[in-house]
């Protein structure tokens, strides 16, 4: 069974509201082996709602409508779904009585427009709403000769989520064929998306039954693998087979196979080796330390560090010789090296990391443009330093720089 989710509300087409319900529903549907093939957002327009509903019914076994079940004139879901299915609406007198009782219990006069919330699709099952006045609806029907399920849910998350869990999840389990979805996510740092795909495409294209999606974001590429079958064991084995072949190809470039972040993995390696870390940051302004300390338990291995924006503090906090800065400039391989070595000595840590660069948007020169960053990792025996030229705005340069630093340390630790 495949599903389509339709979020309804003109506010969702503005910059001020975002649909999060579909993420919740996708997770729950995947637990039942149901894949979501389409998600739509449509405004409060009757004709557009009818059109979207008809398209969904033509291609999806299950369609879930979210929102548009309130009492106001712009709540049009009931009417639009009825028109799309060529069926009618019936006013449910038990719902009418429940609405009157609900309002009376709160000492509020019920307006006539609230009666619209008692209009139910012919042959639909009413889904009571314990957290609001808009009941949901469940309908098993046919569309163009094909069996279809339509579910109408209220839009507010505190109403939709408990309603789906308590009244729809088990209904769906009983109505759909037994299917299992297996997923794996492999994460790679500091490898260009095109290079990564060139290496693994010859592998994953041999697995036509597995959906492979490659997502790139600021120094990290994620490889998402997903497949579905009627056997949990066979599904898991199939996706694990492909994941294993990709892991063999990429080897230690993969830093996570179970969803961990790069900073989590670095922390695990530091803790396993009983090693400690200190950092000296210039252009990243403390972002590296923030990412490290976002991980619970990071106090076991992270000693601290310094944000050394000025040249004076590079000297005062990390022992960078003023003559070195004068000779090579604050943004240089030599200063990055001195930062890593100096902060390691000052903090008596196993490892020291230093970052210096030009995050922009100003401050660049032809010799040292915006995006130029030097990153160093020192452990007392050797110091590794790299030069990188990161594209993008200030935020992007800073994030890429910390990702590079973390991956350098990860590589040293393994």
N, C-alpha and C positions, 0 to 999 in steps of 0.2 A: 504494500500500500504506500502511495505517495501523497504528500499533503501540500496544500497551499495555505498561507496565512495572510489575511487581509486586515490591515490596521486602518481604522476609519476615524477621520477627524481632520478638519482643515488646519487645526493647530499643529498637526504633525508635519505639515508642509511649510512651516515657518522655521526660522533659526532658533526658536525658543522652546520647543518641545521635541522629545525624542522617543521613539518607540523602543521600549525595553521588554515589553511583554513577549514579543516574538522570540527573544533569546530564551526566556523561560520555557515557552511552549516547545521550541525546537529541542531543547534538552529532554523534556518529558517525552516527546514523540520518538526521539532516537532511542530512549530506553525501551520502547515498544517495538523497535525495528522499523519505524516509519521514518522515511526520509522526507525532508522538506525541499521541494524542488523550486518553489517560487514564494517570494514575499512581496506584497504590494502595500503601498500607502495611497489612500484615496481620500479626497476631501468630502465635505458634506454636500454632495450634489447628487440628486436622485438618479438622473440619467447615467452619470459616470459610475455610480455604484451598481446599477443594473448591468451595465456593460462589463465591468470588472467581474461581477459575480458570474455572469454567463461564461466568460472566458475561463474562470476558475473551475466551474462545474464541467466544462468540456474537457479538461485535461487532468484534473486532480481527483483521486478517490475520496479524499477528505479535504474539506474547506472549512477553515476556522475564521470567523468574523469577530473582530475585537472592537468594541465601541459602538456608539450610535444607538444605544438601547434606552436612552433617557426619555424624559417627558417633553422635551422642547421640540420646536418645529424643525430644527436641524438634526434631530435624531431620526435617521431615515433607514436604518439597517433592516428592520422588520419588513417595511414596505418594499424595499428594493429587492430583497431576497425572495419575497413572495412573487414579485413580478418576474424575476429571472427564472424561477421554477414554474411559472404559470399556475400557481396555486393561490389560495385565499388566506386571509387572516380571520381568526375567530376570537372574540373577546371572551376570555376565560373568567367566569364569574367567581370561581374560587380565588383567583388572583385579585379580582376587584375587591373581594371581602378582605383579603390579606392586606392589601394596600390601605384600605380604610382603617383597619385595625392598627397597622404600623404607624400611620400618621397620628391616630388618636392617642396611642400610647406615649407619643412625644408631645402631646398637647398642641399639635400643629394642624391647621385646617388643610385638608387635601384639595388641591385645585383640580378642575376637570381634566386638564391636560395630562395629569398623572395616569389617567385611565388608559392612555395609549400603551403604557407599560404592561397592560394585561392582554394585549393583542398577540395572539400566538399563531404561528404557521399551522395550517391544517395537518394533522397527524403528528405534530411535534410533541416531544416530551418537555415539560417545563422543568428548568433547573432552578430551584429556589436559591435566593441570594440571602445569605445570613449576614451580609455586611453592607447591604445597600438596598435600594428600592427597585433596581432593574434586574428582573429574573433573566436567566439565560434560557436557551432552547437547544434541543438535540433533535435532529431529524434524519432518519434513514429513508432515502427516496431513490428515484431514478431520474436520470437526465440523459436524453437522447439514447435511451435504451440501456444505459450503464448504471450500475449500482453506485450510489453516492451517499456520503455522510456530510451533513452540514451542522456545524456547531456555532451558535451565536453566544458570545460572552460579553459581559460589561467591560468597559475600558479601564477603569481604575485598577491598578495592580493589586491593591488590598482586597478587591472583590474578585477579580479574574482568577488569581492564583489559587486561593482556597476552593473556589467553585470547580476549577478544572481538576484539582487533585482529589476532591471528595466525590465528584459526580461524573467526571468524564474519563478519568484515567482507566478505571476498571471496566467501564463500558467499552472503551476502545480495545482493551486487552481481549475482551470476549468477542469483539466484532472483527478483529483483523487476523490475518494468518500469522502464525508464529514465525517471527523473523528476528535476527540478531545483527546488530551493527557493531563492527569492530573498528576502532580508531587508533592511530598512532601519530605522534607529532615528534619529529626530529628537528633539533635546532642547531644551526651552524652560525658561527660569528666570523665577521670580517672576510667573507668570501663573496664576491660579486654574484648577483642573482644569475646573470647570463653564464658565468663560468660554472656555477653549481649545476645549472640545468644541462649544460653541455656534457657534464660528467655523468649525470644520473639519468638523463632522458633515455639512453639506450637500454637502461634497466627497467624503469617503470613503464615504458611503452610496451613491454612484453607482458604486462599484467593488465589486460584490458578490463578485467572485472573489478579493478581497484581504482577508485577516484583519487588522483594525485593532484594536490594543489600546492603551489609554491608561493609563499608570501614573504615579501621583503620589507624590512623596516629598520632604518637607521643602524646599520652595522650588523643586523641579525637577519637571517633567512630561515623561515620555518617551512618544513616539508610535511604537509598534512596528508595522511593516508586513511582512506575509509572504504570499507566494503560491507556487503550485507548478504546473508544467506539464512537458510532455515536451521542451520546447525551452529551452535555457539563455538564448538571445538573447531569445526572446519573454517569458520569465519576468522577466529583468532589465529589459527595456523597460517591461513593465507596471507593476512596482513603482516604477520610476523616474518613470513618468508621474504616478502618484498623489503621490509624494514631491514632485515639482516643483510640482504644483498647491497642495499644502499650504505649501510654501516661499514661493510667490507670495503666499498669503494672510497668512502670519505674518511674512514679511519678516525684519527683523533681530531679532525675538524668538527665533528659532531660533539657538542658539549652537553646535550640533554636529550634523553629519549623518553622522559616521563613528565615533561611539563615544567621542569625546574628552570628558574631564571639563571642567567650567567653569574650573577652575584651569589646566588645560592650555591652553585657548583663550586665557585672559588672558595666560599666559606667552608664547604664540606672538605675540600682538599686541604685547606689550611688546618682545620681541626684534626683531620686524620693524621697529619704530619706533626701535630703539636707545634705548629709554626705560628708566628705572629706577623702583623703587618702595620706599617705606618705610611702616611702619604703626605706629599707636599704638592699642592695644587696652585697653579697660577690662573690660566685662562678658564679652567672649569669651575673655579669659584666655590669649591666644596661639594660639587655634584658627585664626585667619586666617593667621598666619605659618606654622603647621603645614601647612595645606592647600597653601599656595603652595610651601613647601619640600619637600613630598612629590613634587614633579615633578623628575625628573632634569634638571640643567642650569639650575635656577632661580637659581643664583649669578650667571648672566649678567645678570640684571635685578633681582633682589631684594637690596637692600642690608641690610635688617634692620629693626629697630624696637624697640618697648618695650611691656611689659605694665604699664600705669599704673593699677593698682587704686586706690591711695590718691590723695587730692587733692594731697598733697605731691609725689608722683612725676609727676602730670600737669603740674605746674609745673616740676619739676626736669628731666624728660626731654623734654617737648614744649612748654615755654615757655607753658603756659596761665596767664594772669594770675590770681592768687588772687582779685582783685576780681571777675573774671568768674564764677568758681565761686560766690563768695558771693552775687552778684546773681541768677544764673540757676539755680544748682544744678549738681552734677556731671553729672546726666542732663539735658541740654538741647541744643538746636540750636546754641547759641553755643559750648558747650564742645566738641561734636563738630567744629565748624568749626575751632576753635583747635587741637585735637589734630591734624587733618589738615595744617593749614598749618604748625604748629610742628614736627612730625616731618619734614616735607618740607624745611624750612629746616635743621634740625639735621643731617639725613643728606645734604643736597645732592642729593636725588633728583628725578626728573622729576615724580613723583606722590607724594602722601601720602594715606593713608587713616586716618580716626579713627572709632572705635566707642565709644559709651558708652550704657549702658542698665541695666535691672533684669532679670536673668535669673531671679530667684526661687530657691526658692519664697517667701522672705521679702523684706522691704525695700520693698514697694510701698505706695503711698498712694492715696487716691481721685483725687488730681490726677496722680500718676505711678504707674500700676499696674504690676504684674509683667508683663513682656513689652514694655514701652515701650523702644524703642531708637532712637537717633539715629546715623546713618551719614553720613560726609562724605568726599568725594573732592576733593582740591585739586591744581592743576598750576601755580600761580604766577600764572596769569591770571584764573582763576575757581575758585570752590569751590561744588560742588553738595552739598546736604545734604537728607536725607529723614528723616521721622519714620515709624516703623512700630510697630505693636502686634501682636506675634507671639503666637499661642496656644500652649499646651502647657507641658511641664515645662522644667526648666533646660537640659537637653541640647538640646531642640528649639529653644528660643529662641536659644541660642548658634549652632546650626548655621544656622538661618534668617538670622541676622544676618550671618554670614560669606558666605552665598550672595548676599544682597542686596548686600553690599559688592563682591563679585567681579563681579556683573552690572552694577553701576553703573560700575565701572572698564572693563569690556568695552564698554559702550555709549559711554563717552567715547572709547575707543581706536578704535572703528570710525566 
